[in-house]
Amino acid sequence: MRYLTSILTSVVAATLAMGGCSGEGDGQTPNTPGGTGTGTTMNDVQREMGEAADAAGNLLEQKKNEFLTAINRQSEDFDDHLATLRARAEELEGEARLRINGVISSLEQQTIAWRNELASLQDASADAWEEMQTGVQDAADALELAYRDAIDEFSEESP
């Protein structure tokens, strides 16, 4: 939404600076010291604002889609990490197997919670989406680190 506000503000300021604004809608404003040159009408400003709003909305939608594509790839990586840990659990015995199974269970629960946040993000309005995006990304980064730490820890564990 901040992008939309910035774009709309810029369009209005630029339009007004170019020649003033006539509320009469006749397309004529005295924008030169002695003449009646063509000025900017209120309809022009409204049209420009509408176009700017559409452009900002499209940009935000594109940004959201790009983010969701990247984050969905990261979600697939989490599935791969879980598969790696499960395969390693099959190789381990005793205490090591109990520990890795506990870690797997914890990571599964964290992944489910993260995916629930992601689902909310996908359905969020533009305003809410910008706010939620950072939280979802931060949680994904923390989860990725937890997976990597677990994989590193248990790859060194002897069966």
C-alpha positions in Angstrom: 0.0 0.0 0.0 2.9 2.3 0.6 3.9 1.9 -3.1 0.4 2.8 -4.1 0.3 5.9 -2.0 3.8 7.0 -3.2 2.8 6.6 -6.9 -0.6 8.4 -6.4 1.1 11.3 -4.6 3.7 11.6 -7.4 1.1 11.6 -10.1 -1.0 14.2 -8.4 2.0 16.4 -7.7 3.3 16.1 -11.2 0.0 16.8 -12.8 -0.7 19.9 -10.7 2.9 21.2 -11.3 2.4 20.9 -15.0 -0.3 23.4 -15.3 -2.7 23.8 -12.4 -6.1 22.2 -12.2 -9.4 23.5 -13.4 -12.5 22.2 -11.7 -14.7 23.4 -14.5 -13.8 20.5 -16.8 -13.5 22.8 -19.9 -9.9 21.8 -20.5 -8.8 25.4 -20.4 -7.0 27.1 -17.6 -5.0 30.3 -17.6 -1.6 28.6 -17.1 0.4 31.3 -18.7 0.7 34.9 -17.5 -1.4 36.4 -20.3 -3.0 33.6 -22.1 -5.5 30.8 -21.9 -3.3 27.8 -22.6 -4.5 24.3 -22.2 -4.4 23.3 -18.6 -5.1 20.2 -16.6 -8.7 19.4 -15.8 -10.0 17.6 -12.7 -11.0 14.8 -15.1 -7.3 14.5 -16.2 -6.2 14.3 -12.7 -8.8 11.6 -11.8 -7.9 9.6 -14.9 -4.2 9.8 -14.1 -4.8 8.8 -10.5 -6.9 5.8 -11.7 -4.1 4.7 -14.1 -1.5 5.1 -11.4 -3.6 3.1 -9.0 -4.0 0.3 -11.6 -0.3 0.3 -12.2 0.5 0.1 -8.5 -2.0 -2.7 -8.0 -0.5 -4.6 -10.9 3.0 -4.1 -9.5 2.0 -5.3 -6.1 0.3 -8.3 -7.5 3.4 -9.2 -9.5 5.6 -8.7 -6.5 3.3 -11.0 -4.4 3.4 -13.7 -7.1 7.1 -13.6 -7.4 7.5 -13.9 -3.6 5.0 -16.8 -3.4 6.8 -18.6 -6.2 10.1 -18.3 -4.3 8.6 -19.2 -1.0 6.9 -22.3 -2.4 10.3 -23.5 -3.7 11.5 -23.1 -0.2 8.6 -25.1 1.1 9.6 -27.9 -1.3 13.1 -27.7 0.1 11.7 -28.3 3.6 10.1 -31.5 2.3 13.5 -32.6 0.9 15.1 -31.8 4.3 12.6 -33.9 6.1 13.1 -36.8 3.7 16.9 -36.6 4.4 16.4 -36.6 8.1 13.9 -39.5 8.0 16.4 -41.5 5.9 19.1 -40.8 8.4 16.8 -41.8 11.3 16.5 -45.2 9.6 20.2 -45.6 9.8 20.6 -44.7 13.4 20.0 -46.8 16.5 19.2 -46.3 20.1 19.5 -42.9 21.7 20.6 -41.2 18.4 17.5 -42.5 16.7 15.2 -41.3 19.5 16.9 -37.8 19.4 16.6 -37.5 15.6 12.9 -38.6 15.7 12.3 -35.9 18.3 13.9 -33.3 16.1 12.0 -34.5 13.0 8.7 -34.3 15.0 9.5 -30.7 16.1 10.5 -29.6 12.6 7.3 -31.1 11.2 5.2 -29.1 13.7 7.1 -25.9 12.9 6.7 -26.5 9.2 3.0 -27.1 9.6 2.7 -23.8 11.5 4.7 -22.0 8.9 2.6 -23.4 6.1 -0.5 -22.1 7.9 1.0 -18.6 8.0 1.8 -19.0 4.3 -1.8 -19.9 3.5 -3.0 -16.8 5.4 -0.5 -14.7 3.4 -1.8 -16.1 0.1 -5.3 -15.0 1.0 -4.3 -11.6 2.5 -5.3 -8.2 1.2 -2.6 -6.0 -0.3 -2.2 -4.0 3.0 -2.0 -7.1 5.1 0.2 -8.9 2.6 3.0 -6.3 2.9 2.9 -6.6 6.6 2.8 -10.4 6.7 5.5 -11.0 4.0 8.4 -10.2 6.3 7.1 -12.4 9.1 6.7 -15.4 6.8 10.1 -14.9 5.2 11.8 -14.5 8.6 10.1 -17.7 9.8 11.1 -19.6 6.7 14.7 -18.4 7.1 14.7 -19.6 10.8 13.2 -23.0 9.7 15.8 -23.4 7.0 18.5 -22.8 9.5 17.0 -25.4 11.9 16.8 -28.0 9.1 20.4 -27.4 8.1 21.6 -27.6 11.8 19.7 -30.9 12.3 21.1 -32.4 9.1 24.6 -31.3 10.0 24.3 -32.6 13.6 22.9 -36.1 12.6 25.2 -36.6 9.6 28.1 -36.7 12.0 26.3 -39.1 14.3 27.5 -42.7 14.1 24.9 -45.4 13.7 
